[in-house]
Amino acid sequence: MIQDVPPPAPSAVLPEVVVTAARLPPAAGDAAFAVVRLGAEDLEGAERLDEVLGRVPAVSLFRRTSSLSANPTTQGLSLRAVAPSGAGRALVLLDGVPMNDPFGGWVLWSQLAPEAVSSADVVRGAGAGPYGAGALTGVVALRERDGGGGRLDFSTRDDEGYRLSAAGTLTSGRFSLTTSALSDQSAGYAPVRSAAAGTADTRLDFVARGAAVRLDVAADADTRLSLRAGAYDEDRGSGLAATRSAASGHVLSAVASRSPRPGAPGWRAQVWRRESDFANSSAAVDAGRAFTTPASRQYATPAEGWGGNLAVRGENDVAAGVWEWEAGADARLSTGETQEQFRYMNGVFTRDRKAGGEASVVGAYLESSWRDAVWLVAGGVRLDQWENTDSHRLETDLATGLATLDETYADRRDQVASGRLAVRRSLSGGYALRAAAYTGFRPATLNELHRPFRVGNDLTEANAGLAPERLSGLEAGAAWSGRLAGGRTDAVLTLFRNRVEDVIVNVTLGEGPGIIPALPQAGFVPAGGVLRQRQNAGRIEATGVEASVSWTTDRLDLRLAASATDAEVDGGAAAPQLTGLRPAQAPVWSVTGGLDWRASRRASIALDVRYESRRFDDDLNSRVLDAAAVVDARIDWRVSRGVVAYAGVANLLDAEVEVSATATGVKGWAAPATALIGLRLDW
């Protein structure tokens, strides 16, 4: 059940050694902020993590498609519809290790199966404190599974696809080994349909693989060591002839921790390293959509990310309450380069581009909270230094080897101070009130700084001079928990006001055909296309409300949640044409609902509904994507102990969900109704 996070109970002394992953327990101060916890029951039956997270309103990928069909460059997660981005404006962590790609900031969701995750905390609002850079609109903190036993899940879909996933843990004495693996593939669907489609329109087919292994060692009842290795690989069609994308990578991490006890602080020390690569081909399509012409071939994007963090946490009895504190430091470094061919002429690519650099963020923080029976006060401060170095862009003529563009950019660095403060007051009758203020920042990714890209006939140029985005916000909320009509009821209401300064958006500079004078180095823009450039275009003001209610009995779970965000761009002097418009891909309304009915000892039925109001596909709000609602249904049948057969339909009503729109009015669509059947084994 999706639930608001209550203050944790006081730590209990463990009577025996229980082997789990090395991590600190959730901080007591979390309950003062807008945290939604997705537990094991929410992950039950999920095929993709991003789809589960989508049950929280205004939590979505950049576009309306899920990772089933989305290009990796649009799989960045955004919260609250303040300012969605392909790179994502939320930080995604797995037990403290960033899941975000070191070059692009997006998240390859196929690298981790839901069966391998025990819970996910969605922290809405700038996550300063222990999270730091990248947590502009919030944080998704994933916890990998612990404990014994395992799960094997196999399903097949009517899109000529199948999914096989397994996760399990073996424990022996003070040692525990957790493994997980995922294989998923599909023939996909054609995103352009009906009369608009031509022979150039192809399917969004994909193949994805992922695996991970983690060794946990318990030195004693409080001290743990965890060593983890994971790898992933995927290949996708992009919906047009001669266009595909591929992504691969691996991650290594080591963490040691000691749980805090009364009178004895705990600590965590972690190091990690991530490598990734990405390939992507794009093409221009003719007006009749009969054929495509190659536009670029990004044949490699080698990138590395590495970092570490150190935290010390303790608690003391102070002023008739409990004071918890945490001090820490962290560092994240990334380096990467796009390597691609472009300028297709007379049947061959004529130019080569290598562009990239290095980026780093190093910071230190102090978090603290005080609580008694009714009050919880929490806050923290951070100081970070970000740096961009070795920034370069070299374009050469493939025939002669001579440079046609050779640019290097000065190193840049600056310091950013951020913080957060919140208070929560528990009232009688199960009521609680809270308020919070926070600031945060997100440096531009290497992809935003250095890589131009093309989608169809639309070109988007990079900008090596991008400054970090900064967010400041206020919010207030109320919650109630109790019994109503024979069931447990939880209701939460939150009002928020956010401002994003120096927001990075794709600003339209001109339309084709021709070379746009404002940025001639971008080259020729074809007819029906536009030229955009990433810019720090003023600010975004967003005011919103979030509400959720859940009702649970022994047989039935009901949930309903909604988010409304009034977001407006002020382009300032940099982009006055954007002033008064909505950010691209940001709907006003997002509503989710669900029903889980345990109809009998063997049978259960689940329905999930998601609605979004209209959104715009571009910064000028000229390409409208209509409102859409999708219903998913599933039936589970318990065959025997530990064996469950199931059947379901995604997009049960075959709703037409608009995902993209071109300047000529051609729409791209999300997946049609897709049926599946499967079998799950638990032990």
C-alpha positions in Angstrom: 0.0 0.0 0.0 1.3 3.5 -0.9 1.6 5.3 2.3 2.9 8.5 3.9 6.0 7.9 6.0 5.4 8.0 9.8 8.2 8.7 12.3 10.2 5.5 13.0 9.9 3.7 16.2 13.0 3.8 18.6 15.7 1.4 17.6 15.5 -2.0 19.2 18.5 -4.2 20.2 18.8 -7.1 17.9 18.8 -10.4 19.8 20.8 -12.2 17.0 22.8 -11.5 13.9 20.5 -10.9 10.9 22.3 -10.6 7.6 21.0 -7.6 5.5 22.6 -5.1 3.1 24.9 -2.5 4.7 22.8 0.6 5.1 21.8 3.1 7.7 18.1 2.9 8.8 15.7 5.6 7.5 16.3 8.9 9.3 13.7 10.1 11.7 13.5 13.5 10.1 12.2 12.0 6.8 8.6 12.0 8.2 8.6 15.8 8.2 8.9 16.0 4.4 6.7 14.8 1.5 7.8 11.2 1.5 5.7 8.4 -0.1 6.8 4.9 0.5 6.0 2.1 -2.0 6.3 -1.2 -0.2 6.5 -4.8 -1.2 2.8 -5.0 -1.9 3.0 -2.1 -4.4 5.8 -3.8 -6.2 3.9 -7.1 -6.4 3.2 -8.0 -10.0 5.1 -5.0 -11.4 7.0 -5.5 -14.7 8.9 -2.2 -14.6 10.0 0.1 -11.8 9.1 3.3 -13.6 5.5 2.0 -14.0 5.2 1.4 -10.3 6.6 4.8 -9.5 4.0 6.2 -11.8 1.3 5.4 -9.3 2.4 8.5 -7.4 0.8 11.4 -9.2 3.1 13.7 -11.3 5.9 11.1 -11.2 6.7 10.2 -14.8 9.3 9.9 -17.5 9.8 12.8 -19.8 7.2 11.5 -22.2 4.0 9.5 -21.6 5.6 6.2 -22.6 7.1 3.8 -20.1 10.5 2.2 -20.4 8.8 -0.5 -22.4 9.1 1.7 -25.5 10.9 4.9 -24.5 14.2 5.8 -25.9 16.9 5.9 -23.2 17.3 9.6 -23.6 13.7 10.2 -22.5 13.8 7.9 -19.4 14.8 10.6 -17.0 12.4 10.8 -14.0 10.7 14.0 -13.1 8.4 14.9 -10.1 5.6 17.3 -9.6 5.4 18.4 -13.3 7.4 21.5 -12.4 9.7 21.1 -15.4 10.1 17.7 -16.9 13.3 16.9 -18.7 14.8 14.1 -20.8 17.8 14.1 -18.4 15.4 14.0 -15.4 15.2 16.4 -12.5 15.1 13.7 -9.8 17.9 11.7 -8.3 17.4 7.9 -8.3 19.5 5.9 -5.8 19.8 2.2 -5.1 21.1 1.9 -1.5 23.0 5.2 -2.0 24.4 4.5 -5.4 23.1 6.8 -8.2 21.2 4.9 -10.9 21.4 8.0 -13.2 23.6 7.6 -16.3 27.0 9.5 -15.8 26.7 11.1 -19.3 23.0 11.8 -19.8 21.4 11.7 -16.3 18.6 9.4 -17.5 17.9 6.1 -15.8 18.0 2.8 -17.7 15.2 1.1 -15.8 15.8 -2.3 -17.3 19.0 -2.6 -15.3 17.0 -3.6 -12.2 13.9 -5.8 -12.0 11.1 -4.9 -9.5 11.6 -8.4 -8.0 15.0 -7.3 -6.8 13.6 -4.2 -4.9 12.0 -4.4 -1.5 10.8 -0.7 -1.3 11.0 2.7 -2.8 10.8 6.1 -1.1 9.6 9.0 -3.3 10.8 12.3 -1.7 9.0 15.1 -3.4 10.7 18.6 -3.1 14.3 19.5 -3.4 16.4 16.9 -1.6 19.2 18.9 -0.1 20.6 17.2 3.1 22.1 13.8 2.5 21.2 13.7 -1.2 22.7 16.8 -2.8 23.2 17.6 -6.4 20.7 16.3 -8.9 17.8 16.1 -6.4 16.2 19.2 -7.8 12.5 18.1 -7.7 13.0 15.1 -5.4 14.6 11.8 -4.8 13.7 8.2 -5.4 15.5 6.0 -2.9 15.3 2.3 -3.8 16.2 -0.5 -1.4 17.4 -3.8 -2.8 15.8 -7.0 -1.4 17.0 -8.6 1.8 16.1 -11.9 3.6 15.9 -15.4 2.4 13.8 -17.1 -0.3 13.3 -15.9 -3.8 11.0 -15.3 -6.8 10.9 -16.5 -10.4 8.5 -14.8 -12.8 7.8 -15.6 -16.4 5.2 -13.9 -18.7 4.5 -13.7 -22.4 2.7 -10.8 -24.2 0.7 -10.6 -27.4 3.3 -8.1 -28.8 5.4 -11.1 -29.4 7.3 -10.5 -26.2 8.2 -12.2 -23.1 9.7 -11.4 -19.7 11.7 -13.6 -17.4 12.9 -12.3 -14.1 14.4 -13.9 -11.0 15.7 -12.7 -7.6 16.7 -14.6 -4.5 18.8 -14.7 -1.4 20.9 -17.5 0.1 22.1 -17.1 3.7 24.7 -19.1 5.6 25.8 -17.9 9.0 27.1 -14.4 8.7 27.1 -14.5 4.9 24.3 -13.7 2.5 24.3 -13.8 -1.3 21.6 -11.9 -3.3 21.2 -12.3 -7.0 18.8 -11.0 -9.6 18.4 -11.3 -13.4 16.1 -9.9 -16.0 15.4 -10.8 -19.7 12.8 -8.8 -21.5 12.0 -8.5 -25.2 9.2 -7.4 -27.5 8.4 -6.9 -31.2 6.8 -3.6 -30.0 4.3 -1.4 -31.8 4.4 1.4 -34.4 4.1 4.8 -32.7 2.7 6.5 -35.9 -0.7 5.0 -36.9 -3.5 5.2 -39.4 -3.4 7.5 -42.4 -0.3 9.4 -41.1 1.9 6.3 -41.2 4.1 5.4 -44.1 6.6 2.7 -45.1 9.2 4.6 -43.1 7.4 4.0 -39.8 8.6 1.0 -38.0 8.0 -0.7 -34.6 9.5 0.2 -31.2 11.0 -3.3 -30.7 13.4 -3.9 -27.9 15.6 -6.5 -26.1 16.8 -5.9 -22.6 19.0 -7.9 -20.2 20.2 -7.1 -16.7 21.8 -9.0 -13.8 23.3 -8.2 -10.4 24.9 -10.0 -7.4 25.5 -8.7 -3.9 27.5 -10.3 -1.1 26.6 -9.2 2.5 28.8 -10.0 5.5 27.7 -9.4 9.1 30.7 -8.8 11.3 28.3 -8.5 14.3 24.7 -7.6 15.1 25.3 -4.0 14.0 28.1 -4.0 11.4 27.7 -4.9 7.8 29.8 -5.1 4.6 28.1 -5.3 1.2 29.8 -5.8 -2.2 27.7 -5.5 -5.3 28.2 -5.8 -9.1 25.5 -5.3 -11.7 25.4 -5.1 -15.5 22.8 -4.3 -18.2 22.4 -4.2 -22.0 19.5 -3.2 -24.2 18.8 -2.6 -27.9 15.7 -0.7 -29.2 14.1 0.3 -32.4 13.2 4.0 -32.6 10.1 3.9 -34.7 11.6 5.0 -38.0 13.5 3.0 -40.6 17.3 2.9 -40.1 17.1 4.3 -36.6 18.0 2.4 -33.4 19.5 2.9 -30.0 21.5 0.7 -27.7 22.8 1.1 -24.2 25.0 -0.9 -21.9 26.9 -0.6 -18.7 28.0 -2.0 -15.4 28.3 -0.8 -11.8 30.4 -1.8 -8.9 29.9 -0.7 -5.3 31.2 -1.4 -1.8 29.7 -0.2 1.4 30.3 -0.8 5.1 28.0 0.4 7.8 27.3 0.2 11.6 23.8 0.9 12.9 23.5 3.7 15.5 22.7 2.7 19.1 21.9 4.8 22.2 25.2 6.3 23.2 27.1 4.9 20.2 26.9 6.7 16.8 26.6 4.7 13.6 28.3 5.2 10.3 28.3 4.4 6.6 31.2 4.5 4.1 30.5 3.8 0.4 32.4 3.8 -2.9 31.0 3.1 -6.3 32.0 3.1 -10.0 29.8 3.1 -13.0 30.6 2.7 -16.7 28.1 3.2 -19.6 28.0 3.4 -23.3 25.2 4.5 -25.6 24.6 4.4 -29.4 21.8 6.1 -31.3 21.0 6.7 -34.9 18.6 9.3 -36.2 17.1 10.1 -39.6 15.0 12.7 -41.4 11.7 11.5 -42.8 10.2 12.8 -46.1 6.8 14.6 -46.1 5.0 11.4 -47.2 6.8 9.3 -44.6 7.8 6.9 -47.4 11.5 6.8 -46.7 14.2 8.2 -44.3 17.5 9.8 -44.9 20.2 9.2 -42.2 20.9 12.3 -40.2 23.4 11.2 -37.6 25.0 8.0 -36.2 26.1 8.3 -32.6 28.2 5.1 -32.6 29.6 5.4 -29.1 29.3 7.4 -25.9 31.8 6.0 -23.5 31.2 7.4 -20.0 32.4 6.8 -16.5 31.1 7.8 -13.1 32.6 7.2 -9.7 32.1 8.5 -6.3 31.8 7.9 -2.6 30.1 9.0 0.5 30.7 9.0 4.2 28.1 9.6 7.0 28.1 9.5 10.8 24.8 9.4 12.6 23.9 9.5 16.3 21.1 10.3 18.7 20.8 11.6 22.2 18.1 12.4 24.7 17.7 16.2 24.7 15.0 18.4 26.3 12.5 15.6 26.9 12.9 14.4 23.3 15.3 12.6 21.0 17.9 14.5 19.0 19.2 12.7 15.9 22.1 14.1 13.9 24.0 13.1 10.8 27.1 14.6 9.3 28.6 13.5 6.0 30.4 14.2 2.8 30.1 12.9 -0.7 31.7 13.2 -4.1 30.5 12.4 -7.6 32.7 12.6 -10.7 31.8 11.8 -14.3 33.5 11.9 -17.6 32.2 11.1 -21.1 32.3 11.9 -24.8 29.8 11.5 -27.6 31.3 10.1 -30.8 29.1 10.4 -33.8 29.0 10.9 -37.6 26.7 13.4 -39.2 26.1 15.5 -42.4 24.9 12.7 -44.6 25.5 13.6 -48.3 25.6 11.4 -51.5 25.0 8.2 -49.6 27.7 8.7 -46.9 28.3 10.6 -43.7 30.9 13.3 -44.3 31.6 14.7 -40.8 32.7 13.2 -37.5 32.1 14.8 -34.0 33.7 14.1 -30.7 32.4 16.3 -27.8 32.4 15.9 -24.1 34.3 16.7 -20.9 34.4 16.1 -17.2 32.1 17.1 -14.4 32.3 16.8 -10.6 30.4 17.8 -7.5 31.9 17.5 -4.0 29.9 18.4 -0.9 29.4 18.2 2.8 26.3 18.3 4.9 24.8 18.4 8.4 21.3 17.0 9.1 19.5 17.1 12.4 16.1 16.3 13.9 14.4 16.5 17.2 11.3 14.6 18.2 9.1 13.9 21.1 5.6 12.4 21.4 4.0 15.1 19.2 6.6 17.2 17.6 9.2 16.5 14.9 11.6 19.2 13.7 14.1 18.4 11.0 16.5 20.3 8.8 19.9 20.3 7.2 22.5 22.4 5.3 24.8 21.6 2.5 27.8 23.2 0.8 28.8 21.8 -2.7 31.4 22.8 -5.3 30.6 21.9 -8.9 33.1 21.9 -11.7 33.2 21.4 -15.4 36.6 20.8 -17.0 38.2 19.5 -20.2 35.1 20.7 -22.3 35.7 20.2 -26.0 34.0 19.8 -29.3 35.9 18.7 -32.4 34.3 18.1 -35.8 36.3 16.8 -38.7 35.8 16.2 -42.4 35.8 12.4 -42.9 37.3 12.6 -46.4 40.2 15.0 -45.5 40.6 14.5 -41.8 40.7 18.3 -41.4 38.9 20.1 -38.6 35.8 22.0 -39.5 35.0 23.0 -35.9 37.5 22.9 -33.0 36.2 24.4 -29.8 37.4 24.2 -26.2 35.8 25.9 -23.3 37.2 27.4 -20.2 37.0 25.4 -17.0 34.1 26.5 -14.7 33.5 26.0 -11.0 31.4 27.5 -8.3 29.9 26.8 -4.8 26.3 26.3 -4.0 24.8 26.4 -0.5 21.5 24.7 0.0 19.3 23.5 2.9 15.9 22.4 4.1 13.8 22.8 7.3 10.6 21.1 8.2 8.3 20.7 11.2 5.5 18.1 11.9 2.9 18.2 14.6 0.9 15.1 15.6 -2.6 15.9 16.8 -5.2 13.8 18.6 -7.5 11.6 16.5 -4.8 10.5 14.0 -4.3 14.0 12.5 -0.9 15.6 11.7 0.2 18.9 10.3 3.5 19.7 8.7 5.4 22.5 6.8 8.7 22.6 5.0 11.0 24.9 3.1 14.0 23.8 1.0 16.5 24.7 -1.7 18.4 22.5 -4.2 20.3 22.5 -7.4 21.1 20.4 -10.4 24.2 20.9 -12.6 23.8 20.3 -16.3 24.6 16.8 -17.5 27.5 16.2 -19.9 24.8 15.4 -22.5 23.1 18.8 -22.1 26.5 20.6 -22.2 28.0 18.9 -25.2 25.8 16.7 -27.3 23.6 18.0 -30.1 20.8 15.6 -31.2 18.1 15.2 -33.8 14.6 13.7 -33.6 13.1 13.4 -37.1 13.6 16.9 -38.7 14.0 18.7 -35.4 17.5 19.7 -34.3 18.6 20.5 -30.7 22.0 22.1 -30.1 24.1 21.7 -27.0 25.4 24.5 -24.8 28.7 24.2 -22.9 27.9 27.4 -21.0 24.9 26.1 -19.1 24.7 27.0 -15.4 23.2 24.8 -12.7 19.5 25.0 -12.1 18.4 26.1 -8.7 15.1 25.4 -6.9 13.5 27.0 -3.9 10.2 25.9 -2.4 7.7 26.0 0.4 5.0 23.5 1.2 2.5 22.7 3.9 0.5 19.5 4.5 -2.0 17.7 6.6 -2.5 14.0 7.1 -5.0 11.7 8.9 -4.9 8.0 9.7 -7.7 6.0 11.3 -10.6 3.7 10.9 -13.4 4.6 8.6 -16.2 2.3 7.4 -14.5 -0.8 8.7 -11.2 -0.1 7.0 -7.9 1.6 7.7 -7.8 5.0 6.0 -4.9 7.2 5.3 -5.3 10.7 3.7 -2.7 13.2 2.9 -3.0 16.8 1.5 0.0 18.9 0.4 0.2 22.4 -1.0 3.5 23.6 -2.6 5.1 26.6 -4.2 8.3 26.0 -6.2 10.6 28.3 -8.2 13.3 27.0 -10.6 16.0 29.6 -11.5 18.2 29.3 -14.6 16.0 26.5 -15.8 17.5 24.5 -18.7 15.0 24.3 -21.5 15.2 23.7 -25.3 14.6 27.1 -26.8 13.4 27.4 -30.4 15.6 29.6 -32.5 14.1 29.2 -35.9 12.3 26.9 -38.5 13.7 25.2 -41.6 14.5 24.9 -44.4 17.8 26.6 -44.2 20.6 27.7 -41.9 19.4 29.6 -38.8 21.4 32.8 -38.4 21.3 32.7 -34.6 23.3 29.5 -34.6 24.9 28.7 -38.0 27.2 26.0 -36.6 24.1 23.8 -36.2 24.0 23.4 -40.0 21.1 23.0 -42.3 17.6 22.6 -40.8 15.3 20.6 -43.2 11.8 21.6 -44.1 9.2 20.8 -41.4 11.9 21.0 -38.7 13.0 23.5 -36.1 16.3 24.4 -34.5 16.4 24.5 -30.7 19.2 25.1 -28.2 19.5 24.2 -24.6 19.6 27.4 -22.6 19.2 28.8 -19.1 15.9 30.5 -20.0 14.8 32.5 -17.0 12.7 30.7 -14.4 9.7 28.6 -13.8 7.1 29.4 -11.1 4.9 26.4 -10.0 2.1 26.2 -7.5 0.4 22.9 -6.9 -1.6 20.7 -4.7 -1.3 16.9 -4.1 -3.9 14.8 -2.4 -4.1 11.1 -1.7 -6.4 8.7 0.2 -6.3 5.0 0.7 -8.7 2.6 2.3 -7.8 -1.0 3.3 -9.6 -4.0 4.7 -8.8 -7.7 4.8 -10.3 -8.2 1.3 -10.1 -4.8 -0.4 -7.6 -2.0 -1.0 -8.7 1.3 -2.7 -6.4 4.2 -3.5 -6.9 7.5 -5.2 -4.4 10.3 -5.6 -4.3 13.5 -7.6 -1.8 16.3 -8.4 -2.4 19.7 -10.0 0.4 22.0 -10.9 0.1 25.5 -12.3 3.6 26.0 -13.9 4.6 29.0 -15.9 7.8 30.1 -17.6 9.3 33.5 -17.4 11.9 33.5 -20.2 13.4 36.9 -19.2 15.9 38.4 -21.6 17.2 35.0 -22.7 13.9 33.7 -24.1 11.1 36.3 -23.9 9.0 34.3 -26.4 8.5 31.7 -23.6 7.2 34.1 -21.0 3.7 33.1 -19.9 3.8 29.6 -21.4 3.8 26.2 -19.7 7.0 24.1 -19.6 7.0 21.4 -22.3 5.7 17.9 -21.2 4.2 19.3 -18.0 0.4 18.5 -17.6 -1.7 20.4 -15.1 -3.6 17.4 -13.8 -2.3 14.0 -12.9 -4.7 11.5 -11.3 -4.0 7.8 -10.3 -6.3 5.3 -8.8 -6.3 1.6 -8.0 -8.3 -1.3 -6.7 -6.9 -4.6 -5.3 -9.7 -7.1 -4.4 -8.8 -10.4 -2.8 -12.0 -12.1 -4.1 -11.3 -15.5 -2.5 -8.5 -17.5 -1.0 -7.1 -18.2 -4.5 -8.3 -15.2 -6.7 -7.4 -11.6 -6.6 -8.2 -8.8 -9.1 -6.3 -5.5 -9.6 -7.2 -2.4 -11.5 -5.0 0.7 -12.0 -6.1 3.9 -13.6 -3.9 6.9 -14.7 -5.2 10.2 -16.1 -3.3 13.2 -17.4 -4.6 16.5 -18.7 -3.2 17.8 -21.9 0.4 18.7 -22.2 2.6 20.4 -24.8 5.3 18.7 -26.8 7.4 21.9 -27.3 8.5 25.0 -25.5 6.3 27.3 -27.6 3.1 25.3 -26.7 2.3 25.0 -30.3 2.2 21.1 -30.4 -0.7 20.0 -28.2 -0.9 16.5 -26.8 -4.5 15.8 -25.7 -5.6 14.5 -22.3 -5.5 10.8 -21.8 -6.6 8.0 -19.4 -5.3 4.5 -19.3 -6.7 1.5 -17.4 -4.7 -1.6 -16.6 -6.3 -4.8 -15.3 -4.9 -8.0 -13.8 -6.2 -11.3 -12.3 -4.0 -13.5 -10.1 -4.9 -17.2 -9.3 -3.1 -19.0 -6.5 -2.5 -22.5 -7.9 -0.8 -23.8 -4.8 1.5 -22.6 -2.1 4.1 -20.4 -3.7 2.6 -20.8 -7.3 0.5 -18.0 -8.8 -0.8 -17.8 -12.4 -1.9 -14.5 -13.7 -3.3 -12.7 -16.7 -3.7 -9.0 -17.5 -4.2 -6.3 -20.1 -2.2 -3.0 -20.2 -4.3 -0.2 -21.6 -7.4 -2.3 -21.3 -9.7 0.2 -23.1 -7.1 0.6 -25.9 -7.0 4.4 -25.3 -5.2 6.5 -27.8 -2.4 8.3 -25.9 -0.6 11.0 -27.7 3.2 11.0 -27.0 4.7 13.4 -29.6 3.8 15.7 -32.4 5.8 17.1 -35.3 5.6 20.5 -36.8 3.5 19.0 -39.7 1.0 17.6 -37.2 2.0 13.9 -37.3 1.4 12.3 -33.9 3.2 9.5 -32.1 1.2 7.3 -29.8 1.8 5.2 -26.7 1.3 1.4 -26.8 -2.2 0.0 -27.6 -3.9 -2.6 -25.5 -1.5 -5.4 -24.7 -2.4 -8.7 -23.1 -0.1 -10.9 -21.0 -0.2 -14.2 -19.1 2.3 -15.4 -16.7 3.4 -17.7 -13.8 5.1 -16.7 -10.6 7.0 -19.0 -8.2 7.9 -18.0 -4.6 10.1 -20.0 -2.2 
